[in-house]
């Protein structure tokens, strides 16, 4: 068997290990699915107003909430990574013929599966609230792919920050660093409704590009914002994926 095949097999083994944790911790999975739905209802009906948004606010809000969901909820994976390091789990894995980094890949695959479920749950609620997709099935799948690509990039940023923090109790403080990325974006409001300097910051936010491109694809209004939504996550991955794998290799020696 080739080296790549061994790496894939080890990563799948670690993924199944993470999925087994879902059965033992169902509340954590349910909370991860329900929380973004609560945010959607809260901003859509209690806080949101959609100032300056043309048409239905839910058509603007839902893609933004999907992008926001992809940026949040990283702490579960971050805490799990630090727990494995601190409880000696990695030392036991090192005694096995396992590919270096398979633990992180397994964590990331399980997280992506849960993220996909969160997208489906939120879109289901959106349909109930009146949100509709006008861009066709290819555009719909493209929008979902962009959202998951953004999640994958954010996930590896989170894994790297967790490895830097080193301890589960420090993860919560590090997780706060993600919040500005989420709320300093166009997920909930138009940049034009903000002060000039703030609107500029929001427009440069990678999450804003993902949310805008997803809106365009869902509505079927074009692909003008597609490339920035693809390039930004790939750039983040190019930086943080090797940083995370390299730091994990050093910490697990």
N, C-alpha and C positions, 0 to 999 in steps of 0.2 A: 504494500500500500504506500502511496506517495505521501510526502510530508504534508501537502495541502489536505489530503484526505484524512490524515490523522488529526490535523488541526480542526477540520470540520466536525469530525466524530467527537473530539473532546469538547468542542464548543456546544454541540447538541446535548451531550451528557450534562453539562453545566446548566443548559437551558431547562432540561427536564427537572433538574434539581430545584431550580427557581419556581417552576410551575407547580411542583409538589408542595412548595410553601404556601401557594394560594389555597390549597385545600385545608391547611392548618390555620390559615389566617384570613378567612373569608371576609371578615369585617373590614379589613384594610383594603381589600379589593373593591368592596361595595362603596366604601367612602370615596375612593378614587374615582368611581364612576358617577356618584351622586353629586359630589362637590361642584364640578363644572356646570351641572344642570342647575344647581342652586344659584350660581353666579349669573347664569343666563337669565333666569327668572328675576333675580334681584335687579340687575342692570336694565333689563328690558322693561320692567314694570314699576319698580320702586325708585330707582336712581336715574335711569336713562331717560333721555329726552330727544336725542338725535338732532341737536341743534345744527342746522345747515345741511342735514342729510336729505337728499332728494328721494322721494318715494317712501316705501315702508322702512322703518328703522330696523325691523327684525332682519331684513335682507342685508342691511349693512352690519348689524351687530353680530349675527351668528357666525359668519366667517371670521370675524375678529375674535369671538369667543373660542372658536376652534383653534386659532393660532395661540391665543392666551393659554388654553389648556395644554398645548404642546410645550409651552415654556415652563409651566408650573408642575408641581407634583414630582419633583426630582428627588426629594429627600428620602423616599423609600429606598431607592437604589443606592443613594449616597451612603445612607446609614448601613445598609447591608454590606457594602464594600468595606467600610471601616470596621464593622463587626468581624468580618472574616479575617481581617488582618490582626485584630486585637485578641481574638479568641483562639488563635493558633490553627484555624481551619486551613489557612494557606500552607502552613508547615506540613500538615498531613497530605495535602495535595502534591506538595513537592516530592514526597516519597513515592509518588506514583508516576508512571510513564505518561505524563500529561504535557501537552503543548503549553508553553508560557503564554499567558494572556487569555486562555480559554475561559477562565473564571469571569473575566471582565466581559468577554463576548457573550457568555451565557446570561449574565446580568442584563446586558443591553438588549438581547433578543427578547427576554421575558418582559422587559420594560416596554419594548416596542409593541408587543402583543397587547399588553394592557392599554397602551396609548391608542391602538387601533379600536379597541372596545370602547374607550372613552369617546372617540370620534363618532362611532356609530350611535352610542347612547345620546350624545348631544344633538346629532343630526336628526335622530328620531323625535326628540322633543321639539326641535325646530320645525319639523313638518307639522306637528300638532299645532304649533303656534302660528302657522301660516307661511313659513319659509318654503320657497320652491326653487328648483334648479332648472334653468332655462338653457344651459350651455350644451346639453347632450351628454351621453355616457362617457365619451372620450375626455371631454373637458372636466367632467365630474371626477373621473379617476385621476386626471392630471392634478386637480386641486388637492385631492386626498394625498397624492404622492408628494406634493410640495409641503404639505403640513407634516407628514411623517419624516420627510428629509430634514425639516427644521427641528423636529423633535430629536432626531438622531444626533444632530449637531449639538443641541442643548444638552443632551444626555452625556456626551463625552466631555463637555465643559464641566458638568456636574460631577462626573466621575473623577476628573482631574482635581477639582476643588476638594472633593472628599478625601482624596489621597494626600493632598496638601494639609488639610485639617488634621487627619490622622486618627481622630477619636470621634465616636458617635455623638458625644455631647457637644462637640464643636460644629457639627454639621448644620444645626439649625441656624447658627449665626452666619455661616457661609451661605446657606440657602437664601438668606435675605438679599444677597447680592443679585439674585435673579429677578427680584421684584421690579427694580427700575426698568429692566428690559421689557417687562410685560406692560407696565402702566405708562411708560414713556413711549407709547406707540399709538397707532391709529386704530387700535382694536375697538375702542369704545366711542371715539369721537373723531371728527375731522380735524386735521392739523390746521386748517384755515380758521377754525373757531378758537384757536389758542393764541397766546402772545407770540409775536414774530420769532423770537429766538427759540422758544420752546417748540414751535411748529417745525423749525429747521431741524432740531434734534430728533423730533419724532419721525420726520421724513427720512432721516439717515439710519434709523433703527432697522436692523435686519428683519425683525419681526413685522414691522410695518410693510416691508416689501412682500413678505409671505402672505399677510392678511389681504393686501391689495390685489396681488396676483390671484389668490383664491377667490376673492369677490368677482374679479373679471371672468374667471373660468366658470364659476357657478352661474353667473348671469349670461355668459356667452357674449361678452362685450369686447373680446380681443385678448391678445397676449402681450401687450405693450410692457407690462411689468413682470413678465415671466423670467427673463434672464437674471435680473438682480435677485429674484427670489430663489434661483438655483445657485448662483455664484456665491452669495453670502454664506449659506450653510456649508458649501464645499470648502470655502476658505477657512471657516471655523474648524471644520473637521481636519483639514490639512495641518492645522496648528495643534489642536488639542488631542487628537487621537494618538499621535506619536508621543506627545508629552505624557499622556495618561499611561500608555503601555510602558514607556520607559521608566516612569516613576514607580509603577507597580512592580516592575522587574527588580528595581533597586530595593524596594521595601520588603519584597518577599524572599530576598536572599538569606 
